[in-house]
C-alpha cells in the first residue's frame, strides 16, 4: 500500500541531511494529517533506526493516535529496548495528556533504564 506522502516520509527517513530537515519541517506542519501514514510506515517493518525517527515524529506531533502508538510500543515492545525507551520519552514529552498513574509508571521506568 502506497500513500501520497510516501516520498516525503522516505525523505525524512533518508540519509540526506537537507532532505531530512525539510521533510521533518513539513511533517510537523502537517500535524495529525500525516499521523496515520507514519503509523502505517512504522508497522510495515522498518529498521530500528527508522523506527526511532518515526516514534520521535509521532511524539512531536502528538494527538490521540500518536500517543496510542507510543503507549503500545512502550507496553509491548520486547525486542528493542531503545524503541521502548524512545516511546517512553515521547509519552513524557506529552505529559499533559497522561494520567497520574501513567506518568508515574513512565517516570519509574525512565529512572531505572
N, C-alpha and C positions, 0 to 999 in steps of 0.2 A: 504494500500500500504506500503510495507516494502522496505527499501533500504539496500544496502550492508554495510552502515555505521550506521545502527540503534543502534547497541550495543555501538559504540563509542559515539554517541550522548547521549545515555542513561547514559553512564558513566560520561559524562560531566554534565549531569543534576542530577546525583545521589548524595547521602549523603556521600559517602566515599571520604574523602578529597584527599587521594593519587590518586585514580582513576580519580577524578575530575581534579586534576592538570595535570596528564599525558594526559588525553583526551583533555584538554584545549590546551596544547602544540602541540599535534598532529593536532587538528583542525586549529590552527593558521598556522602551517606548510603547511597544505593542501590548505589554502587560498581560492581563489574563486572556487576551485573544489568542495568544500563542501557546498557552499552557498545555492544552490537550495534545498539540503536536510535539512538544518537548517530552511529555509523558510517553507518548507512543514511541518516540525515538529511544527513550530510556529503556523501555520494556522490550524493544525489538532486538536487544542483545548487542551491547556495545562494550568497548573496553572500559576498564575501571577508570582510567584517566578521563575518558569522555563522560562516564557516569558522574564523576565528581563535578565536572563542568555543568552538567545538566542539573544536578542537585543544587549547586550554588545559584544557578539562574532561577530555579523554582523558588528558592528561599528569598532571592532578591525581589521577585515579582510578588510573591505571597498569594493570598487568596485561599479559598476553601479547597479547591482541587490540589493546588501545590502543597498545602500543608498536609492533606491526606496522604499524598505520596511520601512526603518526608516522614510522616508517622509510620507508614507501612515499612519503609526502608529501615527506620530505627528499630521497629519492633521485630521484623522478620529476617533482616539481613544476617546471615550466619557465615557466609564465605569470605566476606571482605570487611574487616573491622574499619577500614578507612572510609568506606561508604556509609557504614553505620554512624561513625563519628561525624562525618560531614552532614548527614541528615540531622543529627542531634544539634549541631551548631546552627544549622539552618532554622530549625524549630526555635532555638533560643533567640535568633535574630528576629523572630516573630513572637516574642514572649507575650506581647499584649493580647495574643489570641489563644494563649494556653490557659488551662485550668491550673489552680494552685498545685494540685497533685501532680499534674504532668510536668509543670515547671520544676518541682522538687525532684521528681524522678530523673529528669534530664540533667539537672544540676549535680545530683549524686553520681550519675554515670560519667559526666564530663570531668568531675573532680577525681575520679578513680581510673581514668584512662590516659 
